[in-house]
Amino acid sequence: MLVENTQTQMRKGILEYCILCVIAKGEIYASDIIAELKKAQLLVVEGTLYPLLTRLKNNGLLSYNWVESTSGPPRKYYVLSPEGQEVLKHLDKTWQELFFAVQTSIEGRK
């Protein structure tokens, strides 16, 4: 139980960063964000993604555009705002520092 709880907390800690990284590639629809995260073996459901997208938008890190769809209602496509791009640069640096710290910590472990 403790292992699963720790694993869950670790995933939660990087999920928002990974979402920003995916959106930074270009304008993207929510289901495509889920597909990209799934390719990276981060399984996320809509019930998890949409609240995070809303929070990121409310914090000024994202904006979205409505695009007409040929197969249904208009779709909301997300894009990083200028502030989101700046925040992502800082998070990239933080990730590199954390990655180095973890790699250094586990080096030589048997």
C-alpha positions, 0 to 999 in steps of 0.5 A, spaced: 500 500 500 505 504 501 509 503 495 502 504 491 501 511 495 508 513 493 508 512 486 501 515 485 504 521 489 510 521 484 506 521 478 501 527 480 507 531 482 510 530 474 503 530 471 502 538 470 509 539 467 508 533 462 501 536 460 505 543 459 510 539 455 505 536 451 501 542 449 508 546 448 508 542 442 502 546 438 495 547 439 492 540 441 485 537 443 484 534 450 483 527 447 490 528 443 493 530 450 491 523 453 494 519 447 500 523 448 501 522 455 499 514 454 504 514 449 509 516 455 506 511 459 502 516 463 495 513 464 490 519 465 483 519 464 478 525 462 476 526 469 483 527 471 485 531 465 480 536 465 480 539 472 488 540 471 486 544 464 481 548 467 486 550 473 492 551 468 487 556 464 485 559 470 492 561 472 493 564 465 498 558 463 493 556 457 488 559 452 484 555 448 480 556 441 474 553 439 475 549 432 469 547 428 469 539 427 466 535 421 464 530 426 460 533 431 460 539 436 466 544 436 472 542 439 476 546 444 484 546 442 489 548 448 495 552 447 500 555 452 500 562 453 506 567 453 506 566 461 505 558 460 511 558 455 515 562 461 513 558 466 515 551 462 522 554 461 523 554 469 519 548 470 524 545 465 530 547 469 527 545 475 526 538 472 533 537 470 535 539 477 531 534 480 533 529 475 540 530 476 539 529 484 535 523 483 540 520 478 546 522 483 542 519 489 541 512 486 548 512 483 552 506 485 546 503 489 545 495 488 
